[in-house]
Amino acid sequence: MAADIRGHYPIELLKLALAKSGQDYIATPSKFDQPQWRTLRHLQMGKDMDVVWTLSSPERENELLPIRIPIDRGLIGWRLLLITDSDAQRFATMETADQLRAVRSGQGHDWPDYPILQDNGFKVSPSSSYEGLFHMLTRGRIGYFPRSLTEIQPELDARPTMGLMIAPKWVLYYPAPLYFFVRRDNIELARAIEQGLETAIRDGSMRKLFEQHFSQAIARAQLQQRTVVRLHNPLLTHETPLARSELWFSPEQGF
């Protein structure tokens, strides 16, 4: 939904790409707020929407048509840990990634993050409710909730009374392509979005929009001072553009 702050950047980027494409498209936010699986199903059926953005997976790339340019330059794969205030000392004194793996985390049952964490040996509890994951955390059913550094501060700001904070010391990282997707038969729209994004990359306008939205969050995360736990992403397809370094954020290279 347009009211969801997490959608502001993708919507602005989509509008930018369509404007750069030279085609006569207008991006209008959906008025529906629904689970991710239903959104993807509606897109596949051509019901109510033409474009969505979501983490890629082999299944999603098979059922839908991806535009293989990570729209957030992979930032969604940099995961800070949402914890309760009372648990700060426990996470600060952990010394190894194995200790972190032993603490149960939570993810959406249909999110690609869930099998990624499982594949890397993490204990993960699934949830069918996004909002329910915050309550699982406050009730002690999970010890932490990994969130993208682009998501975590707005989520904290929206829940000031829940006693939550960002865990010290740690950050998880796995290559995570967040793509625009369209229906498989909507080749013309996919081509327009791809051409627009490539133009925005070349002329610097995509990087400028990225910095406008995320430079403060990146600086606040202080990634250079954190212990990075690098994870394997078993859901990457062979078509993932890992070789195009300009498409991916790197803390070592700034933006």
N, C-alpha and C positions, 0 to 999 in steps of 0.2 A: 504493500500500500504506500501511497505517497507520504503518509504521515510517519512512516517508519524511517528513522534516520539512516538505517542501514541501506536504504534504497536510493538515497540522494545522489551519491557518486555514480552508480551504474546508470541511473536515469539520465544524468547530465552527460555521461560519456556516450550513451546511446544516441542522445540528441546531437552531440557533437559529430559522431560517426556518420549519422544520416545526413547531416548538413554537409559534411565533407564528401559524401558519396556522389553528390550531384543529382541524386534521385529525389522524387517527390514523395517523401515519407514524412509522417508526423508521429512522434512518440507521445503516447498518452498513458499515464500510469493506470494500472488496474485498480478498480474500486473494491476488489475482493481480497480478504485476508483469510488464508486457508493453509492447511499443512502442505509441506513441500511436495509430498508424493501426489497430492491432488492437483497442485499447480502444474506439475510436469505431465500428469495424465490429461489435464484440460488442454495443455499445449499440443500434446500428441493428437488429440481429437479435433483440434482446431476450434476449441470452445472458449470464447471470451478473451483470448490473448494470442499474440503472434510471436512474442519474444520473452524469454525468461533468462535469468542468469543464475548459475548454480555451479557447485564444484563438479568437475567432470568425473566420470567413471566409465568403464567399458560398456556397461548396460545403457547408460544415458547416451553415449556416443553412437550406440547401435540403434536406439529407438528414436533419437532426435538428430538434428543436423547441427554440429558444433561449429562455431567460428573460433578457430584455434589460436586465439590471441588472449593470454591471461589478462583480464580487464583490470585487475588490481596489482599486476606485476608480481603475483605470487604472495602478496602480503597475508592472504588468508591462511597460508601455511606457517606463518610465524605465530605460535600459540603461547600466549601468557596464561597463567593459571589463576582462575577465579577461586578464592578460598574464603573461609570465614575469618574474621578478625582474630578469633581465639586460636587459630592454627598457624599464625605467622611464625612463631618460634620453631615449630616442627619443620616447616619447609626451609627456614633459614639455616637450620643445623643439619639438614640432609647433605650427605657427601657424595652419593653416587646415583646414577640414573636408575640402577636396580632398586634402590630404596623408593624412588619415585614410582616405578612400575608397580611396586607392591601396594601402593595406596590406591583404592578404588576411585576411578573417575566416572564421569557420566557424559553421554552423547545421545543425540537423537537416533532412534532405532533405524531410520531410513537415511541417515546422513552418511556420506562416504567416510567421514572421520571415524566412524565406529569400527569398520573393519580394518582401517589403517592402524589404529591404536591396538586393536587385538592382534594383528599380524606382527606388531613390534613388541609383543609380550606384556602389554598393559592390561590391567584388570579394569574392565569397562562395564558399567550398567547402562542398558538402553532405556530410553523413555520415548513415549509417543507424543509427549507434550514439551515444547520448548520452554514454556513458563514453568512447567513442572520440574525442570532440571535445577532451577534456582531454589525451589523448595526442597528438593532432594539434598541439596548442599546444606541448607540451613538446618535441616533435620538430621544431618549426620549420616544419611544413607550413602553419600559419596563424599570423598575428601577434597576433590577439586573438579572444576569444570573448565577444560581447556577452551580458550576463546581467542579468536584472532585479535591482534593488537589494534585492528581497525574497528573492532566491535566492543572490546571489553570496557573502555571508559564510558561510552554512552550507556551501556548496560548498567554500570555502577551508578551513573548519574540518575538513571531512571528508577533506582531502587535504594534510595539513601537510608532507609530504615531497616534494611535486612542484615546489616552487620557484615558486609562483604568487603573484600579487598583483593588487590593483585598480589600474588605470592612473590616474595623476594627471591632473588638468585636465579630462578630457572626460566628457560624458554624452550619450547619444543619447536622443531622445524622439520617440515617435509615439503617437497615440491608439490604444490597444489594448484592446478590450473582451474581458475574460475572463469568460465566462458559464458558468452551469450549463446543461447540455443534457439533454434526455430524448428518448425516441422520439417520432416525430411523432404517433403515435396516443395518447400518454399525456397527454392534455390535462388531465385532473383533477390529476395530480401537478404538471404545469407551473403550473397555476393556484394550487395550494397553495403552491408555492415562491415564486411571484411575490407573492402576497398576504402571505406571511410576511416576505419581504424588505422590502416596502413598509412594513409595520408596524414592522419593526426600524429602518428609516430614520427614520420619523416619531418614534419614541420614543427614538432615540439609541442603542439597544443595538448596532446594527451599527457605528456610529462608535466606540463604546467598545471593541468587540472588535477592530476595525481598529487602534486605537491601542495596545491591549495587545500585539498581535503585531508591529506595524511601526514604532512610534515610535522605537525605538532604531536600527533600520536606516536610517530616514529621516534622523535626526540624524547618524549616522555617515557618510552619503553626502555631506553638506555640499553639497547641490545649488546653493545660492546662490553658492558659490565656484567653481563649475565652468562651463566653456564648454558651453552647450547647443546641440547640433546637432539642429534640429527637422526631422523627416522626414514626408513624405506617406505615408499608409497607403492604398494602392490597393484594399485588401480590405474597407474599410468599406462596409456596406450603407446604404441610405437610412433604414433603421429604427434605426440606431445613435443612442442618446439623447445626442448631443453637446450639445444645448441645455439639458439638465438639469445645471447646473453642480454641484449638490449631490452628484452621483454620481461626480465626478471629483476626484482629488487635485490640488492645485496648491501648489507650494512657495512661491509668492508669498503665499498665503492661509494658510500653515501647514497644518493638516489639513483 
